[in-house]
Amino acid sequence: TMISKAKTHSGIHSMILSKNKEIKTFDDMEPIEILKIGPAHWNLWRHKNGLAEVDLRNANLRKFDLKEANLTKVDLRGAILNDADLRNASLYRANLEGAELMRADLSHAELGKANLKDAWMQRVTMIDTNLWEADISGACFDGAWIISSNLGKVNGRGVHFKEANLER
């Protein structure tokens, strides 16, 4: 995939040259296609679209590099994010209900007011992660590493922390 910039009357638009030599702009692409290109292009697209709400329900994002991705208010219900790199990502008010984040790295991520109800978070790494006012009820954090993270005012009814490492 090759990325280039094109100047038009409405500003700069990223263009993608796909493997089959088809040229696409962000306007021609589905959100999941843009996210697959990488977090920098995703963030550019989100900024251009005014942080519009995005539906990525049940998306398979296993092992994706989402470092520093702006996933604010994104609907990720039921998404598969196992082994994803979400370090420094913004998931503020994101809906991750029932999502799978096993072995994901959420260090330094923003999850304030996120919905993590019934999420699968086994062996997740959360170092200095903000979960202020997040709903983690029913989530499974078995074997997780949660170190120096903000768990203030979380809704944590029925959360599982078997063999989890919780440190201040």
LUMSE-945924 format. One record per residue: x, z, y of N, C-alpha, C, CB in turn. Coordinates in steps of 0.1 Angstrom, whole numbers, plus 5000, padded with zeros to 4 digits. Glycine has a CB too. Layout:
BEGIN
XZYXZYXZYXZY;...
This chain:
BEGIN
500850004988500050005000500950005012499050125000;500649915022501449915034500549945046502049765036;501050025055500250065067500850005079500250225068;500049955088500549905101499549935111500649745100;499949925124499049945135498749815142499850045145;497549805146497049695154496349735167496049605145;496749675178496149705191494949615193497149695202;493749675196492549605198492049655212491549625187;490949585216490349625228489849775228489149535232;489549835217489149975217490250065213487949985206;491450025212492550115210493350075197492050255208;494050175192494850145180494150185168496150225181;494150095158493450115145494550095134492250015143;494450185124495350165113494750055104495550295105;495649975098495249875089495949895076495549725095;495349865065495949885052496049745045495049985043;497149715039497349605031497349645017498749525035;496249625010496149664996497049584986494649664992;497049634974497849564964497449424962497749644951;496149394964495749254962495749174975494349254956;496549224985496849154998495649155007497349014995;494649235004493449245013493749345024492149295004;493449295036493649385048492349455051494049295060;492449595052491349675055491649765067490949765043;490649795075490749895085490050025080490249855099;490350135087489650255083488150245083490050375092;487650165092486150145093485650075080485850055105;486450005073486049935061486250015048486849805059;486750135050487150215038486250345036488550265039;486050385024485350505021486250625024484850505006;485750745027486650855030487650885019485750975033;487150875006488050904995489250814995487350904982;489050684999490150584999491250625010489650445002;490750675021491650715032492450835027490850745045;491750935021492351055017493451025006491351155011;493250924998494250884988495550834994493650784979;495450775006496650725013497550835017496250645026;496950945021497751065025497151145037499151025028;497551265038497051355048497251305062497651495047;498351245066498551195079497451095084499951135081;497151005075496150895078494750955078496250785068;494551045068493251125068492951195081493251225056;494051265086493851345098493651245110495051425101;494251135110494051035121492550985121495050915119;492150955109490750905107489751015111490450865093;490051145107489151255111489051275126489551385104;490251265132490251275147489551165154491751275152;489651045149488950925154487450945153489450795148;487051005142485551015140485051155144485350995125;485751225153485251345158484951455148483951315166;485751465138485551565127484151565121485851705133;483651445120482251425114482251495100481851275113;481151545096481051605082481251495072479651675080;481951525061482351425051481851475038483851395051;481251385030480751425016481751375006479351365014;482451475000483351444989482951524976484851474993;481651544975481151624963481651554950479651634964;482051634941482551594928483651504928481351534921;484451484939485551404939486651454931486051384954;487451364924488551404916489851384925488651314903;490351504929491451514938492651584931491151574951;492551584918493651644910495051604913493351624894;495851694916497351674919497551604932497951594908;496451594941496651524954497551604963495251504960;498351534971499151594982498251604994500451514985;497751714997496851745008497451835018495451795004;498751845019499451935028499051895042500951925027;498552005050498251995064496951905066499351935072;496251875055495051785057493951865064494551745043;493251805073492151865080490851835072492051805095;490451935065489251925056488152025062489651965042;488252045075487252135081485852075079487552145096;484952165074483552125072483352015062482952085085;484251985054484151885043483351945032485451825039;482451865026481651905015482351865002480251835015;482951964996483751954984483152024972485252004986;481852034972481152104961481452034948479652114963;481852104938482152054925483351964924480951974920;484151954935485351864935486351924925485951854949;487251844920488351884911489651874919488451794898;490151994923491352004931492452074923491152074944;492452064910493452134901494752074904493052114886;495752174906497152134908497352064922497652044897;496452064931496552004944497452084953495151984951;498152024962498952084972498152094985500352014974;497652204988496852225000497552325010495452284996;498852335009499552415018499352375033501052415015;499052475041498752455056497552365058499952385062;496752345049495452265051494452345058494952215037;493552285065492452345072491152315064492252305086;490652425058489352415050488352505057489652455035;488452525070487552605077486152555075487952615092;485252645071483852615069483652505058483152575082;484652475050484452375040483552435029485852335034;482852345022481952385011482652354998480552325012;483152454991483952434979483152504967485352494980;481852514969481052584958481252514945479552594962;481652594935481752534921482952444920480552464917;483852434930484952344929486052404919485652324943;486852314914487952364905489252344913488052274892;489952464915491252464923492252534914491052534936;492252524901493152584892494552544895492852564877;495452634897496952614899497152544913497552524888;496252534921496352474935497252564943495052444941;497952514953498752594962498052584976500252534964;497452704980496752714992497552805002495352774990;498852815000499652895009499452845024501052895005;499252945033499152925047497952835051500452855052;497052825041495852745044494752825052495152695031;493952755059492852815067491552795059492652755081;490952905053489752905046488652995052489952945031;488853025065487853105072486453045071488253125086;485453135067484053095066483852985056483553055080;484752965047484552865037483652915026485952815030;482952825019482152865008482852834995480752785008;483352944988484052924975483252994964485452994976;481952994966481053064956481252994943479553054961;481453074932481553024918482752914917480252954914;483752924925484852834924485852884913485652824938;486452784907487452814896488852814903487352714884;489352934905490652954912491753014903490453044924;491652994890492653054881494053004885492353024867;494953104886496453084888496653014901497053004877;495753024911495952964924497053044931494652954932;497752984940498753044949498253054963500152984948;498153174968497653194982498553294989496153244982;499553244996500453325004500153305018501953295001;499853415025499453415039498353315042500653375048;497253325033496153235034494953315042495653195020;494253245050493153315058491853285051493153265072;491253395046489953375040488853465047489953425025;489053485060488153565068486753515067488653565083;485853605063484453575062484053465052483853545076;484953435043484653335033483753395022485953285026;482953315016482053355005482853324992480653285006;483353424985484053404973483253464961485453474973;481953494963481153554953481153464940479753584958;481353534929481353464916482553384913480153384915;483453374922484653294920485653364910485453274933;486453284903487353334893488753314898487153264879;489453424901490853424906491753474895490953504919;491453464882492253524871493653464872491553494858;494653554872496053504872496553454885496253404862;495753474896496053414909497153504916494853414918;497953444925498853504933498353504947500353434933;497853624952497253634965498053734973495753674965;498953684981499953764988499853755003501353734983;499853865010499753875025498653785030501053835031;497553775023496353695027495253775034495853615015;494553715043493453785050492153775042493353735064;491753885037490453885029489353965037490653945015;489553975050488654055058487253995058489154065072;486254085056484754045056484353935047484454005070;485053925035484653825025483453875018485853795016;482653785013481553825004482153804990480253735006;482453914983483153904970482353964959484453974972;481053954959480354004947480653924935478754004950;480953994924481053934911482353844910479953844908;483353874918484653804917485453854906485453814931;486153764899487053794888488453794892486753704876;489253904890490653904894491553944882490854004906;491153914870491853954858493353904859491253904845;494253994858495753964858496153894871496053884846;495453914882495853854895496853944901494553834904;497653884909498653964917498153964931500153894916;497754084936497254104949498154194957495754164950;498854144967499854214975499554204989501254174971;499854304997499654305012500754225018499554445017;
